[in-house]
Amino acid sequence: MAKKTAQTKKNLKAADVLGKDDLIVIGGAGGFIAGALAKYFHEQGFRRIRAIDKKPLPQWYQITPGVESLCMDLSEKQCAIEACKGAKEVYNLAADMGGMGFIERFRVECLRSVLINTHMIEAAYCAGAERYFFSSSACAYNVELQKDPHVRALKESDAYPAMAERGYGWEKLISEMFCQEYWAERGMKTAIARFHNVYGPFGTWDGGREKAPAAICRKVIEAKDSGRHEITIWGSGRQTRSFMYIDDCVNGIDIIMHCKDLIAVPINLGSNELIAVNDLVSYAEQIGGIKLKRRYDMDAPQGVAGRNSDNTFIKQVLRWEPDTPFKKGLKKTYDWIERQYYDRKAGKRTVS
């Protein structure tokens, strides 16, 4: 009987522990994941959500009506203080980042994101926030373990001995330590999720910061529209990744944030469905109903050879894991990007 009770134990969420008028602060809300998180909490019935991003409001990926949306640079100390005033919970997803092309070319900008987390976690603590969430990344893992496309899935302990991805990965690792020490020394509840390649509608799909699923979808759509039936793939196409659909991501953030067994404990938040880039291209071609000639650019940024999420720990603690099949999520993503592409071609304003 005890075993059956444990198996049916309910994961707590914000709706279980907060009042509808408690203030939720979300950093980076002009971006993809945090914008979706603001919408998610608004749909849960929360009436006081403060969404913040340094981008001007017209450049936000999505703005949810009824959410307080502010343009502020959270790498500035005073902005972080203003942002966190009165907050019950703070979700910091603000960072200067993008896909592999951006991460490899702009390491200084990625490293400077440490200013956001140092100011935000201190501001949250001084404001008396009960919980603080930090969006870490699988880029924090030891790159020596990711040299084979058939890589074994990465478990949480694989971040040490430390050899994170240059720039972006090291910033994430040191910011994780801040979260752990604010709990150990100051008693503020923190949550740390290591994201594995989040994708879906309302994400970056053009301009240099997009990640592989969006970039491939856009390239297939462009090829189909232009009549030039070819596609350039960065690297050999044998690189592998796992990709997590946005709905799984925001749900996972909520659950991880409110789990008493995950305070200041880094945890993977990602799918364990390993996908090769060549297969990603094939799936996008199937959706688009086209077959393209493939050209491989071996001089383009490629990142590690392989990376996958070991979900043993999250299943053990939460009895849950991201489970949206990649083909299903990619179809929704492709359809959204296709609408954006043709809207832009028609001169309409779109998410970039």
Buried (B, 14 or more C-beta within 10 A) or exposed (E): EEEEEEEEEEBBBBBEBBEEEBBBBBBBBBBBBBBBBBBBBBEBEBBBBBBBBBBEEEEBBBBBEEBEBBBBBBBBBEBBBBBBEEBBBBBBBBBBBBBBBBBBEBBEBBBBBBBBBBBBBBBBBEBEBBBBBBBBBBBBBBBEBBEEBEBEBBBBEBBEEEBBBBBBBBBBBBBBEBBBBBBEEEEBBBBBBBBBBBBBBBBBBBEEBBBBBBBBBBBBBEBBEEEEEEBEBBBBBBBBBBBBBBBBBBBBBBBBBBBEEBBBBBBBBBBBBBBBBBBBBBBBBBBBEBEBEBEBEEEEBBBBBBBBBBBBBBEEBBEBBBEBEBEEBBBBBBEBBBBBBEEBEEEEEBBB
